[in-house]
Amino acid sequence: MEYVVPFEKYQQGLKEGKFVGLQCNRCNEVIFPPTAVCLNCQATELKETQIKGEGTLRTFTVIRVAPEGRKPPYVVAMVELDEGPWVIGNLVDLNPDDADMSLIGKKVTLGSQVVKGDKYSADDTFVLTFTMLP
Protein backbone atom coordinates (compact mmCIF):
# COMPACT_ATOMS: atom_id res chain seq x y z
CA MET A 1 0.00 0.00 0.00
CA GLU A 2 1.33 3.41 -0.94
CA TYR A 3 0.91 6.40 1.35
CA VAL A 4 -0.34 9.67 -0.16
CA VAL A 5 1.72 11.52 2.46
CA PRO A 6 4.68 9.43 3.62
CA PHE A 7 6.10 9.94 7.13
CA GLU A 8 9.12 11.84 5.77
CA LYS A 9 6.87 14.39 4.03
CA TYR A 10 4.75 14.79 7.19
CA GLN A 11 7.93 15.33 9.26
CA GLN A 12 9.31 17.85 6.73
CA GLY A 13 6.03 19.75 6.94
CA LEU A 14 6.25 19.90 10.74
CA LYS A 15 9.85 21.13 10.44
CA GLU A 16 8.63 23.95 8.17
CA GLY A 17 5.62 24.78 10.35
CA LYS A 18 3.14 23.22 7.91
CA PHE A 19 0.52 20.66 8.86
CA VAL A 20 -0.01 18.17 6.05
CA GLY A 21 -3.16 16.11 6.35
CA LEU A 22 -5.51 14.16 4.11
CA GLN A 23 -9.08 14.47 2.92
CA CYS A 24 -11.11 11.44 1.89
CA ASN A 25 -12.49 11.62 -1.66
CA ARG A 26 -15.39 9.34 -0.66
CA CYS A 27 -16.75 10.86 2.59
CA ASN A 28 -14.77 14.17 2.84
CA GLU A 29 -13.38 13.25 6.29
CA VAL A 30 -10.23 15.19 7.19
CA ILE A 31 -7.44 12.99 8.57
CA PHE A 32 -4.51 14.24 10.62
CA PRO A 33 -1.87 13.05 11.06
CA PRO A 34 -1.92 11.25 7.70
CA THR A 35 -2.69 7.53 7.52
CA ALA A 36 -3.08 5.00 4.69
CA VAL A 37 -6.88 4.75 4.88
CA CYS A 38 -9.79 6.96 5.87
CA LEU A 39 -10.55 6.51 9.55
CA ASN A 40 -14.26 7.09 8.89
CA CYS A 41 -15.08 4.89 5.85
CA GLN A 42 -11.82 2.94 5.29
CA ALA A 43 -11.46 4.26 1.73
CA THR A 44 -8.00 4.57 0.22
CA GLU A 45 -8.91 7.39 -2.19
CA LEU A 46 -7.27 10.24 -0.29
CA LYS A 47 -5.85 13.60 -1.29
CA GLU A 48 -3.39 15.85 0.48
CA THR A 49 -4.75 18.87 2.33
CA GLN A 50 -3.34 21.59 4.57
CA ILE A 51 -4.48 21.81 8.18
CA LYS A 52 -4.98 25.37 9.42
CA GLY A 53 -3.46 24.60 12.79
CA GLU A 54 -6.05 25.78 15.30
CA GLY A 55 -8.33 23.85 17.58
CA THR A 56 -9.99 23.47 20.97
CA LEU A 57 -8.38 21.80 23.98
CA ARG A 58 -10.64 18.90 25.02
CA THR A 59 -8.61 17.17 27.75
CA PHE A 60 -5.09 16.94 29.17
CA THR A 61 -2.92 15.27 31.76
CA VAL A 62 0.18 16.41 33.58
CA ILE A 63 2.98 13.86 33.33
CA ARG A 64 4.91 13.79 36.60
CA VAL A 65 6.55 10.38 36.21
CA ALA A 66 7.98 10.33 32.70
CA PRO A 67 9.34 7.54 30.53
CA GLU A 68 13.07 7.01 30.53
CA GLY A 69 14.84 9.86 28.75
CA ARG A 70 12.04 12.42 29.25
CA LYS A 71 12.05 15.18 31.86
CA PRO A 72 8.84 15.73 33.86
CA PRO A 73 6.64 17.54 34.51
CA TYR A 74 4.98 18.28 31.17
CA VAL A 75 1.45 18.47 29.82
CA VAL A 76 0.03 16.10 27.21
CA ALA A 77 -3.19 17.40 25.65
CA MET A 78 -5.88 16.18 23.28
CA VAL A 79 -7.18 18.82 20.89
CA GLU A 80 -10.08 18.82 18.46
CA LEU A 81 -8.84 20.62 15.34
CA ASP A 82 -11.16 23.08 13.61
CA GLU A 83 -11.16 20.71 10.61
CA GLY A 84 -12.46 17.85 12.79
CA PRO A 85 -9.66 15.43 13.71
CA TRP A 86 -8.59 14.96 17.33
CA VAL A 87 -4.82 14.95 17.92
CA ILE A 88 -2.47 14.50 20.86
CA GLY A 89 0.60 16.60 21.59
CA ASN A 90 2.44 18.53 24.27
CA LEU A 91 0.93 21.73 25.65
CA VAL A 92 3.89 24.11 25.81
CA ASP A 93 4.49 27.61 27.19
CA LEU A 94 2.51 26.75 30.31
CA ASN A 95 3.80 25.83 33.74
CA PRO A 96 2.42 22.30 34.36
CA ASP A 97 1.63 23.30 37.95
CA ASP A 98 -0.77 25.94 36.57
CA ALA A 99 -2.74 23.43 34.48
CA ASP A 100 -6.29 23.13 35.75
CA MET A 101 -9.80 22.47 34.44
CA SER A 102 -10.17 26.06 33.24
CA LEU A 103 -8.03 25.05 30.21
CA ILE A 104 -10.76 22.78 28.83
CA GLY A 105 -12.49 24.44 25.88
CA LYS A 106 -9.74 27.02 25.30
CA LYS A 107 -8.45 27.69 21.79
CA VAL A 108 -4.93 26.55 20.90
CA THR A 109 -2.64 26.72 17.92
CA LEU A 110 -0.54 23.87 16.55
CA GLY A 111 3.21 23.84 16.47
CA SER A 112 5.98 21.29 16.58
CA GLN A 113 9.24 20.61 18.33
CA VAL A 114 12.01 18.12 17.88
CA VAL A 115 12.30 15.23 20.32
CA LYS A 116 15.70 13.63 20.60
CA GLY A 117 15.95 9.97 19.75
CA ASP A 118 16.58 7.58 22.63
CA LYS A 119 17.47 3.93 23.02
CA TYR A 120 13.99 2.99 21.77
CA SER A 121 14.00 5.21 18.66
CA ALA A 122 16.74 5.60 16.12
CA ASP A 123 16.46 9.26 15.19
CA ASP A 124 15.20 12.63 16.33
CA THR A 125 11.60 13.29 15.30
CA PHE A 126 9.18 16.19 15.26
CA VAL A 127 6.11 15.98 17.50
CA LEU A 128 3.00 18.14 17.75
CA THR A 129 2.78 20.92 20.30
CA PHE A 130 -0.04 23.25 21.30
CA THR A 131 0.13 26.83 22.49
CA MET A 132 -2.77 28.61 24.16
CA LEU A 133 -4.29 31.43 22.11
CA PRO A 134 -5.08 34.69 23.90
C-alpha positions, 0 to 999 in steps of 0.5 A, a space after each residue: 500500500 502506498 501512502 499519499 503523504 509518507 512519514 518523511 513528508 509529514 515530518 518535513 512539513 512539521 519542520 517547516 511549520 506546515 501541517 499536512 493532512 488528508 481528505 477522503 475523496 469518498 466521505 470528505 473526512 479530514 485525517 490528521 496526522 496522515 494515515 493509509 486509509 480513511 478513519 471514517 469509511 476505510 477508503 484509500 482514495 485520499 488527497 493531500 490537504 493543509 491543516 490550518 493549525 487551530 483547535 480546541 483543547 478537550 482534555 489533558 494530563 500532567 505527566 509527573 513520572 515520565 518515561 526514561 529519557 524524558 524530563 517531567 513535569 509536562 502536559 500532554 493534551 488532546 485537541 479537536 482541530 477546527 477541521 475535525 480530527 482529534 490529535 495528541 501533543 504537548 501543551 507548551 508555554 505553560 507551567 504544568 503546575 498551573 494546568 487546571 480544568 479552566 483550560 478545557 475548551 480554550 483555543 490553541 494553535 498547533 506547532 511542533 518541536 524536535 524530540 531527541 531519539 533515545 534507546 527505543 527510537 533511532 532518530 530525532 523526530 518532530 512531534 506536535 505541540 499546542 500553544 494557548 491562544 489569547 
